[in-house]
Amino acid sequence: MLQELSSIISAMNSSEEVEEFLSQLLTPPEQTMIERRWEIVKLLHRGVPQREIASILGMSLCKVTRGARELKKEASVFRRILEKQVSKE
């Protein structure tokens, strides 16, 4: 199922279309959860300590640690995406 959703999203023509699709697919709490998890990854990438992130976002340290583990992987797609964003700024 995740592969199907990935294919659908990658075939879309604009970020607006992706946003509309996700807003119709996900409930507001699900959208918030995804947004917060992405915020965790961005803060980790900027070097903010895990405990500070957990405190700032009011989330468990476990959720923050999961993001940190993903960023540390050699082939981390999170890191690749964030490095591309930084180079565009």
N, C-alpha and C positions, 0 to 999 in steps of 0.2 A: 504494500500500500504506500509506503514512504517513497518508493521508486516511482510509482505512478504520479504522486503529488509533485515530486521533484521534476518530472518530465513536463507536467502541465505548467508549472511555474516557469521553467526555463523556456518554454515555448511562447510565453506571453510577450507582448510587444512593448510594454512600458511599465515603469515602476508604479504608475497610477493603477494600471490593471491588476498588478500583483497585490497592491494594497487593498483594492476593492474585493478581490478574491479572498484574501485572508480575513478581511473584516466580515465577510459573509460566512466564511467557514468557521471562524473562531468566535466564541462568546467573548464579551468584554473582559471577564476575569482571565480567560486564556490569553487574550491579546496582551494584557498587562503582565502576565507571568513571562511571556516570551520577551517583551520589551525589557523587563527587569533582568532577565538572564543575559540579554545582549549587553545591557549596561554593565553587568558584572564583568563580562569579558573585556569591554572597552576600558574599564577602570584598571583591571589587572594588567592590561597591555601598557597602560600609562605608568605602571609601577606602584599603584596604590596598594598598601598591604591588605591581605585578605581579611583580617579582623576589622580593619577600618571600613572596608567595603560592606561587610556584614552589618556593621553598626549603622552606616549611612543609609543603607537600603532596607534595614530592618528584616534581614533574611538570615537564615541559618548559615553557619560557617560551612556546613556540608555542601550547600549549593554553590558557595563561592569556591570551595576546594575543587569541585567538579570542573568548573570553568578553568581553574588554574591548571589542572591536569591536562585538559584538552589543549591549552595554549603551549604546554611544554612538549607535546608530541612533535616529533621531527617533521611530520607531514601535516601539521595543524592547518586546517582550512581557515580557522579563526585568525591565526597569525597572518596568513597570506592576505586575507581580506583586509585586515586592519593596516597592514603595511602598505597596501595599495592605496587605502584611503589617506594615510599620512602623506604619502608621496604626491597625492593630488592637491594637498592643501598648500 
